[in-house]
Amino acid sequence: MLRRILGEERGAVTVIPSPHPGATLRRDAWIREILPILLGLGIFVIYATWRAFMNAHYYVAPYISPFYSPCLAATCEHPLATVFGPWWRLTPSLLVVWVPLGFRLSCYYARKIYYRSVFWAPPACAVRDRPASYTGEAAFPWVLQNVHRYFWYLVLPIVVVHWYDVVLAFRFPDGWGMGLGTLIIVADATFLSLYTFSCHACRHICGGHVNMFSRAPVRRRLWEWVSRINITHGMWFWLALGTIVLADLYIYLMSLGTLADLRIF
């Protein structure tokens, strides 16, 4: 806590900040805001790392795990295109997972939540930072966050492939149909799209450097649409994170024989 010392002269009040991280005069339970975020991010990182390196149980016709899509190696259980031959012995997830991972890590909303919850810079308003000094994103390694706009371009093909996976999710070995897995794959593609196109970088691409919207009506309409969904960008972040885990877990359990796909028609 901060130590408050009352001065005798003129009734002055002197506040001496404590050197301990997290020191504050706040009396509310401010840490409750960051604990669920820390827990959610931790679970995702552990689960995603485990599944990405498993290199198994990621395809059950007609579903493919989002962690492995697009599967580009010849050794894939369901390759989209054989870009990498049989010489690629590592998990094929590593060929693509770095793109959505880099996009998410450099996301403006993601920066806010993991700066606060993981690095405590700062953990909350009026709460002392954990780092002894603050350089912002002007020094290494945080200056690399500026690559976010480029990751946005790289993630666009991933979004397209996820919608291609939606089409495949309706094509069962015995013909066209729909199962519970189909709906989960649709949810994954939908929330990934909303998260991607509500991105602050996308909003700038649509409406940035436009001096007069009246002379750029198409860009104005795009900017207005992105601005509307940008308001709930944080919600799309968590929904996209949750549905990718749900889709992968569903396919993993089906592959093990623990679950059977609920066929709707």
LOKE-461928 format. One record per residue: x, y, z of N, C-alpha, C in turn; residue in three letters. Coordinates in steps of 0.001 Angstrom, whole numbers, padded with zeros to 6 digits, always signed. Layout:
BEGIN
XYZXYZXYZALA...
END
This chain:
BEGIN
+000840-001198+000000+000000+000000+000000+000873+001244+000000MET+000291+002330-000449+001004+003590-000369+000925+004103+001058LEU+002023+004668+001504+002052+005209+002861+001695+006680+002816ARG+000701+007059+003588+000294+008454+003664+000871+009047+004947ARG+001658+010080+004823+002290+010726+005966+001756+012153+006066ILE+001169+012492+007189+000634+013827+007404+001736+014741+007906LEU+002012+015805+007189+003020+016771+007619+002455+017708+008678GLY+003314+018163+009580+002871+019047+010654+002781+020487+010177GLU+003667+020883+009228+003661+022253+008758+002565+022462+007727GLU+001723+023458+007952+000652+023870+007038-000362+022749+006809ARG-000283+021678+007582-001237+020580+007400-001080+019890+006056GLY+000136+019900+005508+000370+019326+004186+000239+017811+004228ALA-000111+017213+003083-000230+015768+002943+000786+015313+001913VAL+001646+014407+002306+002672+013879+001418+002399+012406+001174THR+002363+012000-000066+002126+010602-000409+003413+010012-000959VAL+003940+008981-000296+005171+008325-000727+004810+006989-001357ILE+005035+006813-002646+004670+005540-003280+005567+004406-002821PRO+004969+003250-002611+005721+002053-002243+006424+001503-003472SER+007603+000925-003332+008301+000347-004493+007725-000984-004929PRO+006778-001532-004205+006266-002857-004525+005280-002804-005686HIS+005392-003728-006668+004423-003784-007768+003014-004009-007242PRO+002061-003343-007864+000676-003493-007446+000273-002587-006315GLY+001191-001770-005822+000863-000869-004721-000144+000175-005180ALA-001114+000466-004352-002156+001414-004720-002943+001839-003485THR-003606+002959-003585-004519+003409-002543-005937+002895-002786LEU-006147+002245-003932-007490+001740-004240-007903+000675-003235ARG-009180+000713-002864-009711-000251-001895-010653-001271-002545ARG-010929-001100-003840-011804-002053-004522-010995-003264-004969ASP-011689-004329-005323-011031-005578-005756-010664-005484-007232ALA-009711-004606-007556-009354-004356-008943-008741-005578-009608TRP-008145-006476-008822-007470-007643-009406-008468-008645-009986ILE-009743-008543-009594-010744-009477-010122-010935-009306-011622ARG-010616-008138-012137-010783-007903-013574-009743-008651-014387GLU-008522-008785-013859-007452-009387-014654-007297-010884-014402ILE-007799-011403-013292-007637-012832-013012-008347-013717-014039LEU-009617-013444-014395-010257-014284-015430-009543-014199-016775PRO-009013-013011-017113-008276-012854-018367-007011-013691-018348ILE-006293-013639-017236-005062-014420-017099-005362-015910-017186LEU-006445-016340-016561-006842-017746-016597-007225-018167-018011LEU-008026-017347-018682-008460-017680-020038-007306-017748-021012GLY-006412-016773-020961-005253-016778-021855-004333-017956-021553LEU-004158-018250-020265-003293-019361-019884-003808-020696-020392GLY-005119-020921-020249-005725-022169-020728-005560-022294-022239ILE-005790-021191-022955-005673-021245-024408-004244-021545-024843PHE-003270-020880-024240-001869-021082-024626-001445-022526-024375VAL-001803-023071-023223-001424-024449-022894-002102-025436-023844ILE-003414-025253-024057-004151-026176-024923-003664-026085-026369TYR-003502-024855-026888-003100-024684-028279-001701-025251-028521ALA-000793-025057-027587+000568-025606-027732+000542-027128-027742THR-000228-027711-026842-000350-029172-026759-000902-029754-028051TRP-001953-029144-028583-002592-029671-029777-001766-029409-031045ARG-001117-028258-031104-000347-027935-032308+000829-028889-032494ALA+001405-029364-031384+002558-030261-031478+002162-031743-031422PHE+000891-032039-031257+000458-033435-031181+000599-034129-032525MET+000239-033423-033602+000344-033970-034957-000485-035248-035115ASN-001654-035239-034556-002554-036401-034658-003947-035978-034222ALA-004943-036763-034645-006338-036569-034227-006860-035173-034590HIS-006553-034734-035805-007031-033408-036206-007953-033465-037423TYR-008276-034675-037904-009184-034779-039042-010101-035977-038880TYR-011390-035688-038959-012420-036728-039008-013392-036278-040085VAL-013485-037035-041165-014299-036618-042306-015710-036240-041867ALA-016185-035059-042281-015536-034098-043179-014907-032905-042446PRO-014544-033071-041168-014083-031957-040359-012559-031965-040206TYR-011965-030778-040288-010538-030619-040015-010378-029546-038946ILE-009470-029775-038021-009245-028834-036922-008749-027492-037438SER-009256-026385-036899-008763-025061-037306-007287-024846-037006PRO-006736-025591-036036-005313-025456-035729-004432-026011-036855PHE-004995-026833-037711-004228-027481-038775-004689-027054-040162TYR-005545-026070-040232-006098-025662-041521-005554-024292-041932SER-005040-024167-043160-004944-025192-044196-003764-026138-043953PRO-003982-027412-044209-002946-028427-044021-002190-028565-045340CYS-000941-028136-045370-000213-027954-046622+000874-028985-046876LEU+001101-029892-045934+002162-030885-046101+001606-032170-046700ALA+002462-032908-047402+002043-034173-048008+001690-035211-046947ALA+002196-035023-045731+001935-035972-044650+000639-035679-043912THR-000095-034658-044339-001356-034307-043662-002386-035413-043822CYS-003221-035544-042811-004336-036490-042911-005332-036030-043968GLU-005432-034712-044151-006319-034167-045175-005660-032916-045740HIS-004738-033065-046716-004036-031893-047254-004940-031060-048148PRO-004842-029752-047994-005563-028861-048900-004818-028778-050231LEU-003513-028608-050121-002649-028590-051303-001259-029018-050851ALA-000631-029891-051617+000680-030409-051224+001754-029392-051596THR+001915-028400-050739+002936-027383-050949+004277-027867-050414VAL+004228-028567-049273+005439-029105-048668+005400-030629-048792PHE+006461-031198-049334+006506-032625-049604+006690-033468-048349GLY+006894-034754-048526+007038-035670-047392+008288-035407-046545PRO+009175-034524-047029+010368-034198-046251+010019-033415-044991TRP+008823-032795-044983+008410-032045-043788+007934-033040-042736TRP+008745-033250-041700+008457-034256-040678+007827-033674-039424ARG+007864-032355-039288+007284-031747-038100+005766-031671-038243LEU+005107-031274-037175+003654-031140-037241+003270-030097-038282THR+002340-030393-039181+001957-029430-040226+001302-028176-039663PRO+000882-028234-038421+000282-027052-037813+001255-025883-037787SER+002553-026180-037647+003556-025118-037563+003676-024327-038863LEU+003188-024882-039957+003270-024187-041233+002298-023018-041312LEU+001231-023062-040528+000198-022032-040645-000141-021355-039325VAL+000076-022028-038201-000437-021509-036928+000240-020208-036525VAL+001453-019943-037037+002161-018716-036677+001458-017468-037205TRP+000660-017615-038267-000030-016455-038829-001150-015970-037906VAL-002158-016809-037567-003184-016327-036632-002622-016028-035252PRO-001548-016746-034856-000939-016466-033556-000316-015066-033544LEU+000438-014738-034593+001030-013409-034676-000020-012325-034782GLY-001097-012604-035503-002190-011642-035641-002853-011374-034296PHE-003078-012445-033535-003724-012280-032234-002804-011614-031219ARG-001542-012000-031189-000617-011449-030199-000377-009957-030411LEU-000368-009522-031678-000115-008109-031961-001393-007286-032033SER-002539-007908-031812-003836-007224-031826-003874-006143-030745CYS-004479-005011-031046-004530-003909-030088-005284-004308-028818TYR-006392-005011-028979-007139-005451-027803-006335-006468-027009TYR-005686-007411-027707-004899-008429-027017-003737-007801-026253ALA-003101-006793-026841-002012-006102-026149-002504-005555-024812ARG-003662-004923-024856-004197-004331-023630-004387-005376-022544LYS-004989-006516-022901-005320-007479-021862-004098-008228-021354ILE-003127-008557-022246-001983-009282-021680-000926-008346-021112TYR-000888-007097-021555-000026-006136-020862-000482-005993-019405TYR-001804-005939-019218-002344-005753-017871-002265-007024-017030ARG-002681-008137-017602-002811-009353-016802-001507-010107-016621SER-000653-010112-017651+000588-010903-017594+001771-010055-017132VAL+001945-008895-017763+003127-008087-017476+002885-006988-016445PHE+001638-006769-016094+001281-005731-015119+001872-004384-015537TRP+001543-003956-016739+002085-002703-017248+000988-001870-017920ALA+000099-001270-017142-000143-001449-015709-001243-002471-015495PRO-001362-003068-014313-002432-004036-014078-003813-003394-013985PRO-003874-002135-013577-005147-001416-013476-004854+000068-013312ALA-005875+000871-013447-005719+002308-013287-005275+002634-011862CYS-004281+003503-011742-003760+003963-010443-003081+002863-009647ALA-002638+001796-010340-001913+000707-009692-000497+000681-010250VAL+000466+000514-009373+001868+000586-009775+002227-000542-010745ARG+003011-000197-011773+003477-001183-012750+004454-002162-012111ASP+004533-003354-012693+005562-004299-012268+006931-003913-012820ARG+007055-003552-014130+008380-003174-014639+008904-001928-013936PRO+010212-001879-013746+010817-000726-013086+010783+000509-013971ALA+010848+000306-015278+010801+001422-016210+009815+001106-017318SER+009329+002131-017962+008341+001951-019015+008835+002624-020288TYR+008955+001861-021337+009386+002400-022626+008289+002317-023677THR+007134+001771-023297+006064+001634-024268+006428+000668-025377GLY+006028+000989-026609+006319+000139-027752+007365+000789-028659GLU+008245+001570-028029+009287+002252-028782+010611+001504-028750ALA+010706+000470-027912+011953-000276-027778+011685-001759-027996ALA+012759-002502-028272+012652-003951-028477+012258-004620-027158PHE+011372-005638-027122+010776-006290-028300+009429-005723-028716PRO+008872-004792-027899+007496-004367-028145+007346-003517-029392TRP+008464-002991-029914+008381-002234-031159+007936-003133-032310VAL+008112-004445-032150+007698-005389-033189+006181-005476-033311LEU+005451-004906-032359+003993-004910-032440+003496-004155-033673GLN+004352-003325-034243+003951-002555-035421+003716-003431-036655ASN+004067-004711-036583+003835-005601-037730+002383-006075-037780VAL+001551-005609-036864+000168-006108-036794-000577-005928-038109HIS-000415-004777-038745-001147-004528-039997-000750-005514-041096ARG+000514-005957-041060+000969-006930-042055+000418-008318-041737TYR+000300-008658-040463-000331-009920-040094-001804-009925-040488PHE-002428-008752-040523-003828-008689-040950-003943-009150-042407TRP-003028-008726-043261-003039-009180-044652-002773-010679-044740TYR-001884-011176-043889-001536-012593-043940-002674-013478-043455LEU-003499-012960-042533-004556-013798-041976-005766-013882-042902VAL-005870-012996-043876-007020-013021-044791-007154-014356-045533LEU-006064-014937-046082-006206-016262-046713-006653-017338-045724PRO-006257-017214-044448-006692-018179-043435-008202-018103-043253ILE-008737-016881-043267-010189-016703-043150-010900-017360-044325VAL-010376-017164-045525-010981-017767-046721-010954-019284-046625VAL-009851-019851-046180-009727-021306-046058-010706-021840-045013VAL-010909-021108-043932-011860-021556-042914-013283-021611-043476HIS-013607-020696-044382-014921-020783-045021-014973-021930-046037TRP-013843-022251-046632-013776-023440-047475-013999-024693-046624TYR-013463-024684-045399-013703-025798-044470-015177-025909-044111ASP-015866-024773-044100-017314-024801-043847-018021-025571-044954VAL-017640-025296-046194-018238-026025-047329-017960-027515-047202VAL-016711-027868-046872-016354-029283-046706-017110-029926-045564LEU-017456-029132-044547-018149-029676-043382-019573-030115-043701ALA-020081-029752-044877-021403-030212-045316-021304-031421-046243PHE-020080-031805-046623-019887-032898-047580-019426-034153-046849ARG-020386-034971-046473-020082-036205-045765-019774-037321-046758PHE-019139-038402-046305-018834-039519-047218-020055-040077-047925PRO-021238-039969-047281-022457-040493-047901-023286-039418-048593ASP-022715-038220-048754-023423-037147-049438-023511-035885-048589GLY-024273-034919-049097-024426-033659-048385-025256-033841-047127TRP-024891-033114-046085-025620-033195-044835-025113-032146-043859GLY-025567-032261-042628-025147-031318-041594-025135-032025-040253MET-024076-031811-039514-023962-032368-038183-023665-031272-037181GLY-023569-031652-035922-023213-030675-034900-021832-030093-035188LEU-020922-030926-035687-019600-030431-036050-019653-029371-037135GLY-020602-029504-038061-020773-028501-039107-021090-027140-038506THR-022003-027126-037551-022389-025865-036909-021216-025253-036147LEU-020414-026103-035522-019248-025597-034786-018223-025005-035748ILE-018019-025668-036898-017087-025148-037899-017606-023817-038457ILE-018922-023710-038658-019518-022452-039120-019289-021355-038082VAL-019485-021678-036807-019268-020691-035748-017820-020231-035713ALA-016889-021163-035895-015469-020807-035904-015165-019829-037027ASP-015625-020119-038233-015363-019245-039377-016042-017888-039202ALA-017251-017892-038646-017999-016644-038458-017300-015716-037481THR-016935-016245-036319-016321-015391-035300-014895-014990-035684PHE-014181-015860-036406-012865-015475-036897-012995-014320-037885LEU-014012-014367-038731-014233-013294-039702-014591-011987-039005SER-015500-012056-038030-015897-010848-037310-014725-010262-036533LEU-013910-011127-035953-012733-010649-035238-011735-010007-036197TYR-011536-010614-037358-010574-010099-038329-011021-008770-038920THR-012299-008671-039301-012770-007474-039986-013207-006369-039036PHE-013233-006653-037732-013473-005590-036765-012163-005031-036235SER-011058-005521-036781-009720-005111-036350-009507-003607-036579CYS-008760-002986-035681-008461-001563-035806-007656-001285-037073HIS-006773-002209-037443-005995-002033-038666-006905-002059-039890ALA-007905-002929-039866-008864-002989-040979-009650-001687-041072CYS-010022-001137-039936-010751+000132-039907-009911+001248-040516ARG-008608+001237-040225-007722+002258-040776-007533+002053-042275HIS-007443+000795-042705-007278+000506-044132-008491+000996-044914ILE-009676+000841-044321-010909+001239-045013-011086+002756-045063CYS-010792+003433-043947-011098+004860-043893-009923+005775-043660GLY-008720+005204-043465-007561+006053-043222-007112+006805-044467GLY-006486+007968-044259-005944+008792-045345-007029+009262-046311HIS-008273+009358-045828-009353+009895-046662-009714+011272-046103VAL-009468+012306-046859-009744+013662-046393-011219+014024-046492ASN-011891+013491-047506-013305+013799-047714-014038+012519-048066MET-014859+012044-047135-015615+010815-047374-016607+010982-048518PHE-017033+012212-048781-017996+012431-049867-017408+012065-051223SER-016074+012071-051311-015408+011713-052568-015005+010239-052599ARG-015256+009532-051507-014923+008103-051447-016085+007357-050787ALA-017242+007294-051455-018438+006701-050831-018279+005226-050487PRO-017548+004480-051312-017376+003054-051032-016546+002863-049766VAL-015449+003584-049663-014601+003476-048490-015333+003981-047245ARG-016191+004969-047431-016965+005460-046285-017903+004389-045766ARG-018606+003693-046662-019520+002643-046242-018755+001499-045552ARG-017609+001137-046112-016790+000091-045490-016326+000528-044103LEU-015867+001768-043982-015387+002297-042710-016505+002322-041672TRP-017700+002702-042088-018837+002741-041161-019206+001342-040689GLU-019174+000371-041609-019499-001010-041218-018455-001561-040263TRP-017181-001365-040581-016120-001851-039700-016187-001147-038352VAL-016506+000137-038354-016597+000889-037099-017683+000338-036193SER-018796-000104-036793-019884-000659-035976-019465-001951-035286ARG-018790-002842-035997-018390-004103-035364-017105-003944-034564ILE-016375-002845-034806-015155-002583-034042-015471-002274-032580ASN-016670-001772-032323-017068-001444-030946-017005-002683-030064ILE-017344-003846-030633-017344-005106-029871-016173-005994-030276THR-015061-005372-030648-013886-006130-031092-013397-007094-030006HIS-013435-006658-028749-013012-007522-027649-013868-008763-027526GLY-015175-008607-027735-016071-009756-027674-015759-010743-028792MET-015508-010244-030005-015168-011135-031123-013851-011850-030857TRP-012927-011171-030177-011642-011795-029826-011866-013049-029001PHE-012677-012937-027949-012890-014078-027062-013748-015156-027709TRP-014747-014753-028496-015578-015744-029171-014774-016514-030214LEU-013902-015829-030950-013051-016510-031930-012084-017452-031229ALA-011576-017026-030083-010655-017868-029318-011377-019105-028785LEU-012597-018901-028301-013361-020015-027730-013815-021024-028768GLY-014258-020540-029933-014787-021470-030932-013682-022272-031613THR-012470-021706-031729-011393-022490-032325-011003-023644-031398ILE-011037-023392-030090-010767-024465-029131-011898-025489-029156VAL-013152-025014-029198-014299-025921-029225-014270-026808-030456LEU-013979-026216-031627-013933-026995-032862-012836-028046-032811ALA-011658-027643-032353-010546-028594-032273-010829-029702-031267ASP-011368-029342-030109-011651-030344-029077-012716-031325-029548LEU-013725-030826-030252-014791-031686-030768-014225-032714-031747TYR-013366-032242-032659-012760-033148-033643-011810-034127-032959ILE-011071-033653-031980-010138-034516-031246-010893-035649-030536TYR-011987-035333-029869-012751-036352-029159-013441-037303-030134LEU-013860-036800-031285-014428-037680-032303-013376-038648-032830MET-012167-038143-033027-011083-038982-033535-010728-040096-032560SER-010841-039802-031277-010560-040815-030261-011701-041815-030099LEU-012856-041499-030657-014031-042351-030488-014808-042041-029233GLY-014416-040980-028524-015114-040597-027295-016478-040012-027596THR-016562-039261-028699-017816-038653-029122-018178-039130-030519LEU-019474-039178-030763-019974-039449-032117-020673-038181-032590ALA-020434-037819-033823-021032-036602-034362-022541-036717-034381ASP-023201-035687-033874-024653-035655-033900-025113-035205-035290LEU-025614-036125-036063-026023-035831-037446-027424-035237-037439ARG-027567-034071-037999-028852-033378-038028-029671-033818-039241ILE-028993-033915-040389-029657-034494-041577-028593-035000-042546PHE
END
